[in-house]
Amino acid sequence: MILNDMLDSIREAKKIIVVTHVSPDGDGIGCVTALYKALNKLNKDVSIFIDDDVPEIYKFMPYTEKITRPFDESADLLIAVDCADTERMGNAKNLLRKVSKSINIDHHISNTLYATMNYVDTNAASSSEIVYQLIKILGIDLDKEIAECLYVGVVTDTGHFMYGSTTSFTHEVAGDLINNGASVDKISNTIFHKIKYSKLKLIGRVINNMELYFNGKIAYMEISNEDFTKTNTKAEDVENIINYGRDIDSVEVAVMLVEKEDFVKGSLRSKNYVDVNKLAREFGGGGHVRASGFLKKGTIKEIKEKILELIKIELNE
């Protein structure tokens, strides 16, 4: 029923605005750019809004130059992708009051179902998988640009197909995107094997200051404003650094806290049994059982003490 309502709303809409979350990642950017091209094929007037800068690593993607700030309030349909809650939308959340119809497409278990139509599939490995299906159902032909946008979303949100969320369907989707022109080597080399020297210096500082707790079951990392200044890096450069802690053989939970003005951005990853979505909710965040995050006002010291205590309980230490 919800799917039919979504399809009817898309077909009836004349002007559509597509948004994703702040601190945009490959999945969010892949979804909005793919939808931009796909909905243009239906002769829709489409605009994209993200209340943040596009990280340099994703600017090679088609249509990232179409992402605008501020947003256009005159749309008759809002499509939010990969946003678990309205706070993650930044100023785009104001569109929910201004646009008469809204569609929420997501795969996070913490999604708050904030739109007039909500399509949340927590079994999907990425929101790009869901958008891929939507484009197919709408009868829109895939092309090289749509395929590359969606492939970026799939490959980044599955950690290059290494995360437990990856399914056989994920590989079917990836295969179809490759068949329609997605360049595996170009995308993989750009995202996973191209690193700035400044980021490498930041990684070195983070690893050098990493701490292990509770018999090596927790890897704790933090990045201060000073770290960014000393290495000439930005907040976008922290992507995937947490995996260095998660990959330690004894670690069950990796924590990374990053200073961001008056807030602290927290990232949480687990391997086998700790539900980090539950932990992130304690700080007003959320995400997935094995990968979640939050943005909380306070100091790194305050949040570090609380998060370590909560993880200790989950570990039964």
Rosetta silent file (secondary structure, phi, psi, omega in degrees, C-alpha in Angstrom):
SEQUENCE: MILNDMLDSIREAKKIIVVTHVSPDGDGIGCVTALYKALNKLNKDVSIFIDDDVPEIYKFMPYTEKITRPFDESADLLIAVDCADTERMGNAKNLLRKVSKSINIDHHISNTLYATMNYVDTNAASSSEIVYQLIKILGIDLDKEIAECLYVGVVTDTGHFMYGSTTSFTHEVAGDLINNGASVDKISNTIFHKIKYSKLKLIGRVINNMELYFNGKIAYMEISNEDFTKTNTKAEDVENIINYGRDIDSVEVAVMLVEKEDFVKGSLRSKNYVDVNKLAREFGGGGHVRASGFLKKGTIKEIKEKILELIKIELNE
SCORE:     score description
SCORE:     0.000 S_00000001
   1 L     0.000  -48.899  179.398    0.000    0.000    0.000 S_00000001
   2 H   -61.481  -42.083 -179.776    2.755    2.451    0.993 S_00000001
   3 H   -61.385  -43.447  178.955    4.738    1.565   -2.127 S_00000001
   4 H   -62.742  -41.283  178.086    1.718    2.231   -4.362 S_00000001
   5 H   -62.466  -41.129  177.840    1.125    5.580   -2.648 S_00000001
   6 H   -61.561  -48.307 -178.323    4.786    6.477   -3.177 S_00000001
   7 H   -61.115  -43.788  178.899    4.699    5.537   -6.841 S_00000001
   8 H   -62.966  -41.517 -178.689    1.476    7.522   -7.412 S_00000001
   9 H   -65.494  -38.740  178.154    2.911   10.551   -5.613 S_00000001
  10 H   -67.279  -43.345 -178.666    6.079   10.488   -7.714 S_00000001
  11 H   -66.147  -34.529 -176.955    4.126   10.108  -10.952 S_00000001
  12 H   -81.678  -26.501 -174.579    1.740   12.946  -10.023 S_00000001
  13 L   -67.371  142.959  175.179    4.381   15.372   -8.734 S_00000001
  14 L   -99.461  -38.772 -176.262    5.610   18.148  -11.013 S_00000001
  15 E  -126.221  120.150 -173.731    8.367   19.562   -8.810 S_00000001
  16 E  -122.573  134.858  171.906   10.409   17.253   -6.547 S_00000001
  17 E  -114.108  132.097 -177.405   13.153   18.047   -4.048 S_00000001
  18 E  -113.278  131.768 -177.537   15.465   15.235   -2.962 S_00000001
  19 E  -132.891  159.002  169.755   17.491   15.464    0.267 S_00000001
  20 L  -140.411 -173.747 -168.984   19.839   13.384    2.369 S_00000001
  21 L   -78.893  162.097  172.321   21.588   13.740    5.712 S_00000001
  22 L   -68.041  165.526 -170.310   24.259   16.124    6.942 S_00000001
  23 L    48.613   56.755 -171.314   27.822   14.771    6.917 S_00000001
  24 L   -64.771  141.854  178.530   26.799   13.042    3.678 S_00000001
  25 L  -112.154 -175.591 -177.423   28.318    9.687    2.790 S_00000001
  26 H   -62.593  -34.413 -179.069   28.497    7.670   -0.395 S_00000001
  27 H   -69.162  -49.431 -179.865   25.092    6.089    0.130 S_00000001
  28 H   -61.946  -46.432 -179.595   23.237    9.350    0.717 S_00000001
  29 H   -66.725  -40.144  178.512   24.976   11.152   -2.140 S_00000001
  30 H   -60.746  -40.080 -179.789   24.571    8.136   -4.427 S_00000001
  31 H   -66.326  -48.275 -174.752   20.822    8.044   -3.770 S_00000001
  32 H   -69.488  -36.464  179.215   20.118   11.735   -4.376 S_00000001
  33 H   -71.913  -37.831  176.936   22.216   11.950   -7.534 S_00000001
  34 H   -64.312  -42.445  179.317   20.720    8.748   -8.952 S_00000001
  35 H   -66.365  -35.276  177.752   17.206   10.026   -8.225 S_00000001
  36 H   -57.214  -50.246 -178.469   18.043   13.358   -9.844 S_00000001
  37 H   -69.520  -43.209 -176.344   18.873   11.666  -13.146 S_00000001
  38 H   -64.436  -44.518 -177.611   16.138    9.020  -12.909 S_00000001
  39 H   -73.312  -26.265  172.203   13.310   11.450  -12.096 S_00000001
  40 H   -64.094  -30.683  177.626   14.458   13.797  -14.845 S_00000001
  41 L   -67.937  -19.396  174.675   13.802   10.908  -17.201 S_00000001
  42 L   -93.091   12.307  179.393   10.163   11.127  -16.058 S_00000001
  43 L    63.579   34.340  175.626   10.213   14.824  -17.038 S_00000001
  44 L   -91.274  149.350  172.153   10.087   15.989  -13.422 S_00000001
  45 E   -85.802  106.732 -171.219   11.536   19.289  -12.239 S_00000001
  46 E  -116.078  136.643  171.431   14.065   17.934   -9.710 S_00000001
  47 E  -129.702  154.718  179.171   16.371   19.697   -7.268 S_00000001
  48 E  -118.638  136.129  175.635   18.805   18.274   -4.707 S_00000001
  49 E  -131.985  130.586  170.142   19.522   19.787   -1.301 S_00000001
  50 L  -132.188  127.291 -176.709   22.072   18.717    1.300 S_00000001
  51 L   -82.382   48.548 -179.318   22.628   20.967    4.308 S_00000001
  52 L  -169.942  169.498  177.392   26.369   20.342    4.242 S_00000001
  53 L   -80.535  148.474  174.061   29.347   20.269    1.907 S_00000001
  54 L   -79.966  123.852  177.837   29.970   17.308   -0.374 S_00000001
  55 L   -56.838  145.113 -178.293   33.246   15.626    0.677 S_00000001
  56 H   -53.138  -37.249 -174.797   36.001   15.935   -1.918 S_00000001
  57 H   -62.554  -21.575 -177.886   36.185   12.154   -2.303 S_00000001
  58 H  -105.322    2.739 -175.987   32.645   12.082   -3.773 S_00000001
  59 L   -74.047   -9.012  175.407   32.837   15.094   -6.083 S_00000001
  60 L   -74.953  -13.972 -174.648   33.782   12.855   -9.018 S_00000001
  61 L   -72.945  147.062  177.620   30.220   11.506   -9.013 S_00000001
  62 L   -58.798  140.400  171.803   27.712   12.651  -11.651 S_00000001
  63 L    70.470    8.587  174.376   25.406   15.540  -10.667 S_00000001
  64 H   -65.029  -24.093  178.006   27.087   16.463   -7.382 S_00000001
  65 H   -71.368  -12.170  179.029   27.362   19.949   -8.896 S_00000001
  66 H   -85.737   -8.524 -179.250   23.535   20.058   -8.886 S_00000001
  67 E   -72.636  125.055 -172.258   23.413   19.900   -5.077 S_00000001
  68 E  -118.034  158.056  167.885   22.246   23.302   -3.864 S_00000001
  69 L  -143.686  131.148    2.104   22.027   25.437   -0.751 S_00000001
  70 L   -79.104 -175.688 -177.150   19.624   26.938    0.239 S_00000001
  71 L   -90.203  162.699  178.012   16.682   24.701   -0.591 S_00000001
  72 L   -93.870  119.717 -176.069   13.728   25.327   -2.881 S_00000001
  73 L   -86.713   -4.118 -171.235   10.496   25.550   -0.883 S_00000001
  74 L   -91.066    6.579 -178.919    8.151   25.409   -3.873 S_00000001
  75 L   -69.104  154.019  174.736    8.280   21.632   -4.478 S_00000001
  76 L  -104.651    0.736  174.205    5.122   19.559   -4.220 S_00000001
  77 E  -148.778  131.119  175.467    6.979   16.388   -3.174 S_00000001
  78 E  -108.693  129.989  173.429    9.926   15.879   -0.823 S_00000001
  79 E  -118.048  115.417  177.124   11.974   12.665   -0.980 S_00000001
  80 E  -104.619  127.532 -178.538   14.355   12.128    1.945 S_00000001
  81 E  -121.567  139.689  174.779   16.815    9.258    1.576 S_00000001
  82 L    64.408   23.006  178.498   19.108    7.612    4.120 S_00000001
  83 L  -108.692  112.635 -177.777   17.897    9.946    6.927 S_00000001
  84 L   -72.445  -29.913  179.828   16.968    8.070   10.088 S_00000001
  85 L  -150.752  171.720 -173.959   15.407   11.116   11.751 S_00000001
  86 H   -68.932  -30.625  179.979   14.644   14.762   11.079 S_00000001
  87 H   -63.272  -33.207  178.950   17.677   16.080   12.962 S_00000001
  88 H   -67.951  -14.447 -178.699   19.958   14.279   10.502 S_00000001
  89 H   -83.453  -10.612 -175.163   18.350   16.340    7.735 S_00000001
  90 H    64.291 -141.199 -179.473   19.705   19.638    9.068 S_00000001
  91 H   -67.106  -14.214  177.962   17.670   22.606    7.801 S_00000001
  92 H   -63.831  -18.957  178.979   15.963   20.320    5.298 S_00000001
  93 H   -62.113  -25.036  178.367   13.683   19.213    8.143 S_00000001
  94 H   -66.101  -22.235  178.496   11.830   22.525    7.665 S_00000001
  95 H   -67.075  -24.662  179.453   10.671   21.236    4.289 S_00000001
  96 H   -62.470  -26.802  177.569    8.481   18.681    6.052 S_00000001
  97 H   -87.984  -23.962 -172.956    6.247   21.587    7.119 S_00000001
  98 H   -96.827  -26.639 -178.411    6.382   23.394    3.796 S_00000001
  99 L  -101.819  131.363 -170.619    5.949   20.546    1.281 S_00000001
 100 L   -67.398  -33.963 -179.742    2.550   18.839    1.280 S_00000001
 101 L  -124.725  141.110  179.304    3.788   15.296    0.575 S_00000001
 102 E  -139.855  145.028  178.512    6.970   13.608    1.740 S_00000001
 103 E  -121.569  131.980  179.593    8.587   10.214    1.196 S_00000001
 104 E  -112.990  111.820  179.852   11.120    8.714    3.609 S_00000001
 105 E  -113.824  121.039 -173.349   13.346    6.013    2.056 S_00000001
 106 E  -159.797  168.866  176.691   15.817    4.414    4.440 S_00000001
 107 L  -131.457    9.721 -179.501   17.383    1.223    5.808 S_00000001
 108 L   -83.779  135.650 -179.445   18.296    2.266    9.369 S_00000001
 109 L   -66.682  -20.662 -178.020   16.639    0.380   12.219 S_00000001
 110 L   -89.304    7.256 -176.466   16.459    3.646   14.181 S_00000001
 111 L   -60.137  135.802 -174.842   14.271    5.415   11.590 S_00000001
 112 L   -95.787    6.037  175.099   11.511    7.483   13.236 S_00000001
 113 L    53.457   58.549 -170.230    9.018    7.314   10.320 S_00000001
 114 L   -91.403  -10.254 -174.004    8.693   11.096   10.078 S_00000001
 115 L   -95.096  173.928  176.182    7.288   11.501    6.551 S_00000001
 116 L   -72.593  -25.847  174.129    3.757   11.204    5.176 S_00000001
 117 E  -132.923  125.800 -175.262    4.944    8.026    3.395 S_00000001
 118 E  -122.189  122.146  177.383    7.667    5.882    4.938 S_00000001
 119 E  -122.513   94.268 -175.908    9.463    3.054    3.137 S_00000001
 120 E  -117.865  116.489  179.614   12.063    1.639    5.511 S_00000001
 121 L  -115.486   98.840 -176.546   13.664   -1.723    4.745 S_00000001
 122 L   -73.868   -7.640  176.470   16.076   -2.643    7.545 S_00000001
 123 L   -86.541  -12.806  179.423   17.138   -5.758    5.639 S_00000001
 124 L   -74.179  139.924 -179.652   18.630   -3.672    2.840 S_00000001
 125 L   -74.835  -19.562  179.428   22.400   -3.265    2.986 S_00000001
 126 L  -157.201  160.164  173.614   22.119    0.340    1.781 S_00000001
 127 H   -68.140  -26.183  178.975   19.499    2.911    0.884 S_00000001
 128 H   -62.831  -32.590  175.400   20.877    2.688   -2.658 S_00000001
 129 H   -60.367  -41.979 -178.104   19.511   -0.868   -2.870 S_00000001
 130 H   -69.553  -43.907  178.703   16.029    0.483   -2.136 S_00000001
 131 H   -62.629  -38.672  176.040   16.367    3.365   -4.598 S_00000001
 132 H   -55.951  -47.006 -179.597   17.568    0.869   -7.232 S_00000001
 133 H   -65.397  -40.429  179.605   14.353   -1.130   -6.756 S_00000001
 134 H   -61.978  -44.070  178.841   12.218    2.009   -6.854 S_00000001
 135 H   -61.361  -41.015  178.452   13.789    3.123  -10.136 S_00000001
 136 H   -63.509  -45.307 -178.049   13.166   -0.344  -11.600 S_00000001
 137 H   -64.380  -34.590  178.914    9.523   -0.373  -10.472 S_00000001
 138 L   -72.361   -7.279  177.857    8.983    3.078  -11.996 S_00000001
 139 L    77.334   22.450 -179.542   10.127    1.585  -15.307 S_00000001
 140 L   -88.944  129.104  179.698   13.078    3.938  -15.646 S_00000001
 141 L   -72.054  134.571  173.958   15.974    2.555  -17.669 S_00000001
 142 L   -71.180  146.880  171.164   19.319    2.460  -15.905 S_00000001
 143 L  -132.981 -179.009 -176.141   22.197    4.246  -17.602 S_00000001
 144 H   -58.802  -41.860 -176.839   25.893    4.643  -16.819 S_00000001
 145 H   -68.658  -46.151  177.434   25.393    7.714  -14.596 S_00000001
 146 H   -61.364  -44.298 -178.703   22.574    6.244  -12.505 S_00000001
 147 H   -60.433  -43.037 -178.494   24.488    2.965  -12.222 S_00000001
 148 H   -68.096  -40.196  177.640   27.667    4.678  -11.004 S_00000001
 149 H   -60.290  -48.657 -178.226   25.802    6.775   -8.427 S_00000001
 150 H   -69.090  -35.270  179.355   24.033    3.748   -6.982 S_00000001
 151 H   -64.002  -38.700  176.219   27.161    1.584   -7.104 S_00000001
 152 H   -58.500  -44.030  179.289   28.987    4.158   -4.958 S_00000001
 153 H   -62.373  -44.828 -178.868   26.168    3.890   -2.414 S_00000001
 154 H   -65.506  -48.544 -172.795   26.194    0.109   -2.381 S_00000001
 155 H   -70.399  -32.132 -179.913   29.975   -0.331   -2.218 S_00000001
 156 H   -78.122  -40.393 -176.780   30.522    2.267    0.535 S_00000001
 157 H   -76.865  -13.227  175.357   27.677    1.219    2.833 S_00000001
 158 L  -101.425    2.973 -177.124   28.717   -2.432    2.657 S_00000001
 159 L    59.851   48.503 -177.510   32.396   -1.645    3.265 S_00000001
 160 L    61.957   39.881  177.388   33.324   -3.052   -0.125 S_00000001
 161 L    67.258   25.398 -178.576   30.869   -5.961    0.469 S_00000001
 162 L  -100.978  -16.417 -176.358   32.574   -6.939    3.744 S_00000001
 163 L   -80.196  156.700 -177.953   29.843   -6.044    6.268 S_00000001
 164 L   -64.952  -16.934  178.729   27.352   -8.579    7.577 S_00000001
 165 L   -73.296  -14.476 -179.313   24.485   -6.613    6.017 S_00000001
 166 L   -66.921  129.544 -179.155   25.672   -7.724    2.560 S_00000001
 167 L  -122.481  175.682  176.237   23.281  -10.256    1.011 S_00000001
 168 H   -63.536  -33.555  177.938   23.049  -12.206   -2.206 S_00000001
 169 H   -65.562  -36.380  176.470   20.602   -9.544   -3.423 S_00000001
 170 H   -56.104  -44.193 -179.929   23.246   -6.895   -2.754 S_00000001
 171 H   -69.224  -33.615  176.317   25.547   -8.717   -5.170 S_00000001
 172 H   -63.993  -43.567  178.678   22.719   -9.041   -7.722 S_00000001
 173 H   -62.046  -47.540 -179.972   22.163   -5.284   -7.568 S_00000001
 174 H   -58.847  -42.537  179.476   25.894   -4.606   -7.886 S_00000001
 175 H   -61.186  -42.369  179.826   26.102   -6.962  -10.855 S_00000001
 176 H   -67.317  -38.036  178.214   23.256   -5.210  -12.641 S_00000001
 177 H   -65.152  -38.752  176.891   24.819   -1.793  -11.971 S_00000001
 178 H   -65.290  -42.428  178.961   28.123   -3.026  -13.416 S_00000001
 179 H   -62.276  -24.398 -179.713   26.294   -4.397  -16.452 S_00000001
 180 L   -99.224   13.961  168.773   24.786   -0.935  -16.930 S_00000001
 181 L   115.462   -3.956  178.489   28.117    0.865  -16.924 S_00000001
 182 L   -63.691  127.992 -177.393   29.332    1.324  -13.356 S_00000001
 183 L   -90.486  104.517 -176.077   33.144    1.349  -13.446 S_00000001
 184 H   -62.132  -47.296 -176.270   34.339   -0.877  -10.596 S_00000001
 185 H   -67.520  -41.403  179.557   38.015    0.048  -10.829 S_00000001
 186 H   -62.283  -47.542 -177.086   37.412    3.798  -11.116 S_00000001
 187 H   -67.645  -46.121 -178.559   35.011    3.895   -8.170 S_00000001
 188 H   -64.661  -43.169 -179.976   37.034    1.554   -5.948 S_00000001
 189 H   -65.559  -39.776 -178.561   40.335    3.298   -6.650 S_00000001
 190 H   -67.851  -42.538 -173.498   38.866    6.755   -6.063 S_00000001
 191 H   -88.322  -41.059 -171.348   37.102    5.924   -2.807 S_00000001
 192 H  -103.430  -20.387 -173.495   39.179    3.193   -1.194 S_00000001
 193 L  -127.287   28.436  177.738   42.674    3.537   -2.638 S_00000001
 194 L  -134.851  108.369 -173.820   43.197    7.264   -2.981 S_00000001
 195 L  -131.189  135.788  177.611   44.272    9.032    0.193 S_00000001
 196 L   -74.066  147.914  178.375   45.682   12.491    0.823 S_00000001
 197 H   -59.870  -37.341  179.836   48.973   12.725    2.680 S_00000001
 198 H   -62.073  -39.516  177.801   47.309   15.039    5.212 S_00000001
 199 H   -67.605  -36.082  178.601   44.708   12.370    6.037 S_00000001
 200 H   -62.045  -38.197  176.774   47.474    9.804    6.436 S_00000001
 201 H   -66.243  -37.388  177.498   49.081   12.077    9.024 S_00000001
 202 H   -64.399  -44.719  177.746   45.717   12.363   10.811 S_00000001
 203 H   -56.930  -43.418 -179.887   45.364    8.568   10.838 S_00000001
 204 H   -59.729  -43.194  178.541   48.847    8.328   12.347 S_00000001
 205 H   -63.748  -43.035 -177.992   47.942   10.707   15.187 S_00000001
 206 H   -64.703  -46.512 -179.556   44.693    8.864   15.905 S_00000001
 207 H   -65.014  -39.953 -179.675   46.319    5.422   15.967 S_00000001
 208 H   -62.577  -30.974 -178.524   49.219    6.665   18.077 S_00000001
 209 L  -100.148    4.481  179.916   46.772    7.961   20.701 S_00000001
 210 L   -61.786  144.256  178.440   44.364    5.008   20.534 S_00000001
 211 E  -124.868  143.223  175.259   43.473    3.365   23.857 S_00000001
 212 E  -108.789  140.783 -179.695   42.221   -0.149   24.581 S_00000001
 213 E  -129.864  159.489  174.588   39.881   -0.890   27.484 S_00000001
 214 L    51.654   64.810  177.892   38.401   -3.941   29.184 S_00000001
 215 L    57.518   35.327  176.556   40.936   -6.561   28.158 S_00000001
 216 L    77.688   12.251 -178.404   41.237   -5.109   24.679 S_00000001
 217 L   -83.129  -19.195  178.065   37.532   -5.405   23.889 S_00000001
 218 E  -119.745  130.427  171.006   37.081   -1.671   23.304 S_00000001
 219 E  -106.726  120.313 -177.818   39.206    0.463   21.008 S_00000001
 220 E  -111.695  130.560  178.832   38.794    4.127   21.862 S_00000001
 221 E  -133.401  149.345  174.423   39.868    6.937   19.513 S_00000001
 222 E  -142.609  151.327  178.916   39.351   10.681   19.553 S_00000001
 223 E  -130.508  119.055 -178.038   40.063   13.537   17.187 S_00000001
 224 L   -96.868  168.903  175.203   40.365   17.066   18.526 S_00000001
 225 H   -59.769  -34.151  178.537   40.290   20.403   16.765 S_00000001
 226 H   -63.132  -38.575  178.136   44.040   20.511   17.345 S_00000001
 227 H   -60.598  -42.598  178.319   44.449   17.249   15.402 S_00000001
 228 H   -63.711  -43.761 -178.414   42.676   18.785   12.421 S_00000001
 229 H   -64.845  -45.727 -176.601   44.788   21.937   12.627 S_00000001
 230 H   -64.918  -30.186 -176.637   48.104   20.113   13.015 S_00000001
 231 H  -104.669   -0.341 -179.240   47.438   17.861   10.016 S_00000001
 232 L    57.910   46.980  179.892   45.598   20.403    7.843 S_00000001
 233 L  -119.717  173.729 -179.208   42.551   18.140    7.598 S_00000001
 234 L  -128.194  171.931 -177.780   38.781   18.581    7.900 S_00000001
 235 H   -56.569  -33.575 -178.679   35.886   16.702    9.494 S_00000001
 236 H   -65.209  -19.388 -177.412   35.207   14.864    6.223 S_00000001
 237 H   -77.589   -4.471 -178.237   38.644   13.226    6.482 S_00000001
 238 H   -81.547   -9.872 -175.478   37.612   11.071    9.459 S_00000001
 239 L   -55.532  129.596  176.680   35.602    8.679    7.262 S_00000001
 240 L    74.925   -4.099  179.192   36.596    5.019    7.790 S_00000001
 241 L   -64.049  -32.170 -179.366   39.309    5.806   10.369 S_00000001
 242 H   -59.059  -25.534 -177.743   37.248    4.009   13.018 S_00000001
 243 H   -65.319  -23.551  176.883   37.812    0.743   11.152 S_00000001
 244 H   -63.672  -34.988  176.560   41.457    0.709   12.272 S_00000001
 245 H   -76.982  -42.141 -178.983   40.198    0.212   15.819 S_00000001
 246 H   -62.095  -32.881 -174.451   37.448   -2.210   14.896 S_00000001
 247 L   -78.541   -6.146  176.369   39.888   -4.439   13.001 S_00000001
 248 L   -64.042  136.300 -169.433   42.068   -5.150   16.043 S_00000001
 249 L   -58.653  -36.220 -175.673   41.725   -8.867   16.764 S_00000001
 250 L   -85.531  -11.053 -169.264   40.583   -8.561   20.409 S_00000001
 251 L   -81.552  134.188  170.823   38.150   -5.660   19.849 S_00000001
 252 L  -100.748  -39.141 -178.198   34.379   -6.041   19.972 S_00000001
 253 E  -127.441  132.175  173.047   33.470   -2.332   19.987 S_00000001
 254 E  -111.131  137.565 -179.915   35.290    0.612   18.426 S_00000001
 255 E  -125.264  134.279  172.400   34.498    4.163   19.512 S_00000001
 256 E  -133.771  124.285  177.720   35.593    7.377   17.842 S_00000001
 257 E  -111.974  131.843 -175.111   34.734   10.818   19.222 S_00000001
 258 E  -126.524  128.249  175.441   35.375   13.888   17.080 S_00000001
 259 E   -68.918  132.631  179.613   35.219   17.525   18.151 S_00000001
 260 E  -144.174   89.500 -175.073   32.826   19.508   15.947 S_00000001
 261 L    57.055 -121.958 -179.396   32.385   23.091   17.169 S_00000001
 262 L   -88.776    5.561 -176.117   30.298   22.873   20.395 S_00000001
 263 E  -115.791  166.949  172.071   29.321   19.270   19.666 S_00000001
 264 E  -122.133  126.151  175.891   30.940   15.873   19.699 S_00000001
 265 E   -94.535  122.918 -179.658   30.320   13.509   16.809 S_00000001
 266 E  -109.137  137.204  174.085   30.420    9.892   17.927 S_00000001
 267 E  -122.627  137.562 -177.088   30.885    6.819   15.749 S_00000001
 268 E  -130.933  134.529  175.996   30.375    3.275   17.036 S_00000001
 269 E  -134.822  143.049  174.771   31.184   -0.065   15.419 S_00000001
 270 E  -134.420  164.122 -176.541   30.861   -3.608   16.761 S_00000001
 271 L  -101.425  -52.864 -165.459   31.760   -7.058   15.443 S_00000001
 272 L  -123.202  -42.628 -170.177   29.633   -9.795   16.915 S_00000001
 273 L  -140.007  -15.859 -179.528   27.172   -9.102   19.697 S_00000001
 274 L   -83.199  128.192  179.164   27.028   -5.532   21.050 S_00000001
 275 L   -85.206   97.448 -176.942   24.083   -3.499   19.729 S_00000001
 276 H   -77.535  -16.991  172.628   25.671   -0.105   19.086 S_00000001
 277 H   -63.257  -41.276  176.784   22.371    1.315   17.827 S_00000001
 278 H   -60.514  -41.827  179.318   21.093    0.913   21.393 S_00000001
 279 H   -67.467  -42.681 -178.434   24.159    2.751   22.698 S_00000001
 280 H   -63.539  -33.696  179.458   23.846    5.564   20.149 S_00000001
 281 H   -62.402  -27.020  177.727   20.218    6.147   21.146 S_00000001
 282 L   -64.618  -18.744 -179.731   21.429    7.079   24.622 S_00000001
 283 L  -113.896   16.636  178.069   23.030   10.128   22.998 S_00000001
 284 L    82.151   13.378 -179.162   20.149   10.968   20.672 S_00000001
 285 L  -110.432 -152.270  179.961   21.594    9.101   17.690 S_00000001
 286 E   165.204 -165.051 -179.009   21.091    5.733   16.015 S_00000001
 287 E   148.196 -115.426 -178.504   21.799    3.717   12.917 S_00000001
 288 L  -119.914  167.857  179.656   22.409   -0.016   12.688 S_00000001
 289 L   -61.813  -37.582 -177.371   23.068   -2.796   15.176 S_00000001
 290 L  -104.181   -6.387 -179.819   26.737   -2.990   14.139 S_00000001
 291 E  -151.869  116.787 -178.744   27.302    0.617   12.999 S_00000001
 292 E  -146.256  173.471  179.534   25.786    3.742   14.520 S_00000001
 293 E  -157.961  174.579  179.612   26.537    7.314   15.395 S_00000001
 294 E  -159.591  163.725  173.602   25.379   10.426   17.215 S_00000001
 295 E  -130.109  118.504 -171.086   25.932   14.159   17.574 S_00000001
 296 E  -134.220  135.469  176.625   25.864   15.400   21.160 S_00000001
 297 E   -73.588  135.650 -179.376   26.520   18.746   22.784 S_00000001
 298 L   145.625 -168.446  179.456   29.285   18.517   25.371 S_00000001
 299 L  -105.723  158.043  177.645   32.968   17.739   25.718 S_00000001
 300 H   -59.426  -40.765 -178.160   34.868   14.679   24.571 S_00000001
 301 H   -60.059  -46.219 -179.136   35.874   13.946   28.174 S_00000001
 302 H   -62.377  -46.773 -175.566   32.256   13.901   29.419 S_00000001
 303 H   -72.168  -35.234  177.072   30.996   11.723   26.589 S_00000001
 304 H   -57.996  -47.785 -178.747   33.984    9.382   26.740 S_00000001
 305 H   -60.096  -43.918 -177.620   33.283    8.561   30.387 S_00000001
 306 H   -69.569  -44.579 -176.085   29.611    7.879   29.762 S_00000001
 307 H   -67.221  -37.422  178.286   30.038    5.825   26.586 S_00000001
 308 H   -65.630  -37.740  178.960   32.736    3.622   28.115 S_00000001
 309 H   -66.245  -40.564  178.921   30.525    2.955   31.125 S_00000001
 310 H   -66.383  -40.811  179.237   27.580    1.988   28.904 S_00000001
 311 H   -67.000  -36.555  178.425   29.731   -0.335   26.777 S_00000001
 312 H   -57.119  -41.489  178.556   31.142   -1.923   29.932 S_00000001
 313 H   -63.964  -43.871 -179.560   27.592   -2.909   30.905 S_00000001
 314 H   -65.297  -30.636  179.221   26.927   -4.397   27.461 S_00000001
 315 H   -83.502   -7.032 -176.418   30.171   -6.385   27.668 S_00000001
 316 L    58.817   38.052  179.854   29.257   -7.632   31.169 S_00000001
 317 L   -87.306    0.000    0.000   32.641   -6.499   32.397 S_00000001
